[in-house]
Amino acid sequence: MVTEGTPRVDDAGLRDTGPGDTGPGDTGPGDAPSSTAAPRTGRRGLPEWLVVVLVGIGAAAAYVIPYLQHPLFYYVGDNPESFVPLWHHFGESLRAGVWPTMDPSGWYGGNYTADTAYALWNPVELVNYVIVSLFDDLASGAAFVMIEFMALLAMASYLLCREYGATRTISVVVGVAIPVTGFTLYYEAAGWPAGLMAFTWVAWFWWAARRHVRGQMSPILPFVLGVLGMLTGNPYATLGLMIVIFGIALELLLAKRIRQLVHLLVMSACVGISGILVFFPLLGVMKISSRQELAMILNDTFMVPDLGDLAGSSAPSYLPSITNWNNAVLENLPSTYFIWFAIPLLPWLRWTALRRPARPIASLAAIIGVYAFMVLGPSNFWLFRWPIRLVEYLYLGLGVLLAVLLSAGLATDRFRRRALATGGLVLLGAYLSFAVRPEFWRMHLAVAVAMAALSLGVVVAYRRGGWVAAGAVMMIGTIGVLTYQTNRIPVNGGGGVAVEPPRSVSRLEQGTAAYRGTVLQLANQSSVRTQDQDDGEMLFGNLSVAAGIEAINRYSGIGYAEFTTALCMDYKGVTCAGSFDALWKLVPQTGTTLIDALRVDTLVLQNKLFPQIVGKAPKPGWRLELRDEVRTVWVREQPSTLPGRVSYAQYGTEVLSSDSRYETETTRVRVSAQGGELIYARLAWPGYAATLDGRPIEIRDGTAGLLTVALPPGEHELRIEFQAPGLRLGFITLAGATGVVLLQSVLWWVGRRRRASADAPRQPADGHAEPAPDTIEPVLSHAGSHAGPHPENH
């Protein structure tokens, strides 16, 4: 029998380590060693940094499983329509030495600075853009980035568990499990990458910020990680950082550690200031945006989980009854799944470990509490909608709490009673799964049997081989659930995608080789099949960018209300049947049509949407380029003779030249005595300014939002420039915040050295040093307090 105080040694003789300080068996400055720590044996465990790397590598290998089963698993939703094609384009631009903050050829999707989700300023994401641009298969490029960030999330989750006092084996198991919780895997990784990236950086910041206030890290790293979170442009990163800061600050207040609180608040304020760079350009365009959302609190039940969903969160086959897209009230995805062993192992946990944890968990409790209220709250809470988006943050906190409890060891007395309780909890999860989707009873039954066997297997393995053996069973279960879920779920045909999006860049380029100049597609997405788009016949969202063409149809998270209304176009380029007639209407007070003002050279018509038009001869000035079973393509016979992006010059106004760049355009004109007007094939985004012969001149938001300038008589040079609102201020404040944190770091190091000198052991006459006072929380003090013959292994 192993009694309390017994040193913890694994099968390889690796010595017990402190929870995430300087290395295995080492305590950081100011950390007192545990009274139950193992004696030095001459054999050392793996250094903590190496374990973190191995966690990332092993996790990445596991997260390849969904991709191996379904190559499109990480390429659904917004990934093919928005992010991945644009990442490919950004990567090509970076490799060519070009990095525009505004691309007029992107139209309502080209204001990259304001559309914050594309993370123009996040260096980690910029590197990934370059890597994605090397892929011809966009699905493979998406998988690379998603698996990378899931691995980073696993590493952060591991470190966070260690930071709160969890032991190594448990931290590895929980760390690998967090990224494959239902919402993170099936929503964020599969189709909402900005959310996954935000979640990852928040987890890393949480670890670094708490380590900083414990005196183990300067403020530089938490500042950098917090800024990386802000620079994702995802508002849930900002919310997550605020909640984490609140939780840690509350813990410091309770402990009356004012000095550490001041350091935290200064560093956090600098992180918050960096948000100016990201969000001020967005705020600057909100007045013309087509997707404005007012701050409100309401509940339309959309994507709102409930307590029943959390109760069934350890059942891998539980599919929640949540209102979602197309008015569906039943999910086909395990979006509220947590960790398979979390609920079944509740009867075996040593709850008394929470009375005196190895390190204070007030911050952990506060963060869990805030997220629990928000997850179970209304569908719209101020600017944040769809509470299910927050469930992964709640699960991260609960996962860390679970790791802390498991690190105290399993209570293996009253074995039969606890086993019956575990069986009852597994049956409860199975019943809840059955109650929501009874038609899949065979799947629920098979999963319940497997979960019961695995749960008891963990306990038996723990009693016989300690946490190394039990952790192996846990990991087998996690990988097994991941494999089964991604193969069997969604239940409507397995994990495959019903309508596959285009994925090959070369095929898209070949399928659109006949297109010329600016392309406008009039099509509806509802009836499009896989074979209607895999060769570029129909392109929605940003897929046209990957094809290398300038298409007016794009994806935008902000839109341009006047423009999209004029073309009857939604946020991803889908149009209505009335859009065709709108193109041939005259722009008021001009003699030109809207299609001419847009400088459209190629018009792609979906045969199903315009059956009566595609069978007729093209409009005058246009010719039929090709027709297949999906589309009819008209090409302008005589392209515009106007230079640059000038699309209309009023009678009597001669455009001599126009040098067009991404953010600028310089036009030389000769205007008659009556004055003149120019229309550009650019949207008049806030941030544009113009000078005429060096003097400011007014820019007008013309028809459909097109940039319009009225000119006086004479020969002039008109220069148009774009600078995103708040961008310059953002860079200045980011530089200032960085300087403040660097100064704070110097002060932190000086203060740390002074305290170390003041706390240095005194050397009495007998030659034996007196120990320094314990200034930081001790490492896991209940290291050996396990029942059973084999305690925790590392």
C-alpha positions, 0 to 999 in steps of 0.5 A: 500500500502507498500511504500519504507522503509516498513519493510518486514515481512512474514505471520509468523511474521519472521523478514527480514534478511541480505543476508547470514551473521551471521543470521536472522536480524543480521549483521556480523562484519563490516556490516552496517544494512540496512536503511530499515531493520525491527525493532526488534519485539521479534520474530526471524526467523530461523537461517541461518544454519538451513535454509541451512540444510532444503534446503538440506533436501527438495531438496533431497526429490525432487530429489528422484522423478526421481529415483522413476519413473525410478530406473535406472535414476541415473545409466546410461552411465559411472555410471554403466560402470565405477564409481559405481562398482568401488566405491563398490569395493573401499568401500569393500577395505576400510572396509577391511583396504586396500587402494591400489593406484595401483592394478595390477589385474586391468590391464589398469584400475588399476592405480587408482592414475593416473586415477584422476576421481576416487578421491582417496584422497577426504574424502567425496567421500571415505565415500560415497564409503563405503556407496555404498559398503553396497548396493547390488543394484548398481542403488540404491547406485548410486542414494544415492550419486547423490541425496546427491551431488545434495542436496549439490549443492542446499545448495551451490546455496542457499548460493551463492544467499544470498551472492550476496544479494538475499533474503531468499525465492528467494534464496531457489527457485533458489537454488533448481532449479539449480541442476535440470537444464538439463545438470546437471540432465541428464548428470552429475547426471545420468552418469557423477558423477565426473562432478557433484561433481566438480560443487558442490565443485566449487559452495561451494568454490565460496560462501566461497571465496567471503565471505572470502574477505568480511571479514566474514570468515577466509581462512580455509573453502574456502581453504578446499572447494577448495581442495575438488574440486581439489581432485575430479580429474576433470579438470573442477573443476580446471577451475571453481576454476580459473574462480571464483578466477579471477572474485572475484579478478577483483571485489577487484581490481575495489574496490581497496581492495588490502589487501583482494586481497592478502588474496585471492591470497595466499589462492587460490595459496595454493588450486592450489598447492594441484592439484599436488597430483591429476594431477602429477601422471596423467602427469607421465603416459601420454607418455604411455596413449592411450587417449592422447589429444593435446592442440588445438583450433578447432570446430567439432560442437560436443556438442556445444550449440548456442544462440538458445539453450539458448533462448529456455532454459526456455522451458522444452520440448526444445530438442537442435539440437546438434551434439552428439554421433553416429553422431546424430544431435538431442538431446533426452535430455533437455540438455540446459534447465535452469529454467522454470520461468527465461525467462517468468519473464523477463518483470516483473524484476526491472532492475534498481536494478543492478545500485546500488545492495546490494553488488557489483556484478562485480565478478558475471558479470565477471564469467558469461561473461567468461563462456558465451564466453566458452559455445558459443565457439569452441568444443575444447578450449585448453584441454577442449572439449565439451562446453556444459559441461560448461553450468551448470556453466553459469546457476549457475551464471545466476541463482544468477543474477536472484535471485538478480533481483527478490529480488528487487521485481516484477514490477506489473504496466502495468500489461497487457503489461507485461503479453503479453510480458510473453506470447510472450516469452513462445510462443517463447520457444514453437516455438523454441521447435517445430522448432527443434522437430515438431513431438512432437508438442503435448508435446510442446503445453501442456508445453507452456500452463502450463508455461504460466499459472504458470508464470502468477500465480507467478505474481498474487501470488506475488501481493496477497501474496508476495514472500512466495506465489509466491515462492510456485508457483515457487517451484510447477512449478520446481517440476512439471517440474522435474516430467514431464521431467523425466517421458516424456523425453527422448522422445524415450520411456520415461525416461527409459533405452533401454538396462539396465545395470547389477545392482545386485551384488549378481546376478553378483556373481552368474552368474560368479561363474564358472569363475576361476583366471584371466578372459578375455572376448572377446565381442562387446557391440553393440548387447548386450541386457538387458537379455544378461548381467543382470546375468553377462553373458557379463560384460563391464567396471568395472562391473567385479569388482563388481562381485568379479573377476579379469577381464582384461576387465576394464574401464579406462580414461587413458588406456595403449596404447601398451596393448589395441592395442595388445588386440584390446580393447577399454577403457571399455573392448570391443574387436574386432574379431581379438583379439582371434587370437592375444592371441595365438601368441608367445611373441617374443624371448620366447616360450610362448603365449600372453594368457599365459603371461597374466596368463589368466585362464578363457576365455569368448567368445561372441557367436555372435562375434565368431560363428565359434570358439565357436562351435569347441573344445577348444584349447589344454590345455583348456576345455569347462566350460559352454555354453549358448545362450550368451557366451561360457566359456573356463577354463584352465585345468592346472593353472600356477605353477609360484608363485605370478604374474610371468607369464614367466620364461626363460629356465634356470631360476627357480622361487623359490618364489614370494610374490605379493602385490598390489604395491610390489612383491618380487621374489626369483630366481635361474638363469643359467649361460646364464642369464634369464628373467622374465615376470610379469602379471603386466603392466609396468606403469611409477612409477615401480622400481626394485632392485636386491639384494638391487641394482637398476636394469632396468625394461623393458616395454615388449610385450603388455606393460608387466613388464619384467626384465632381470636377471644375473646368480646366486641366487637373490632376485628381489624386484619390487615396485610401487610409482605413479610419483609425489605422494610424492611431492603432499603430501608434497606440500599439507601439506605445503599449509595447513600450509600456510593457517593456518598461514594466518588464524592466521594473518587474525584473528589478523588483524580483531581484530585490525581493530575491536578495531580501528573501535570501537565506541567512547563514547562521553560525552553524553553517546551515542556511535558513529557508527562505519564506514561501512567497508563492503558492506551493506546488501540489501539496497532496502529491501522495494522498491517493488511495490504491497501490499506484499513485500518479505517474509522470 
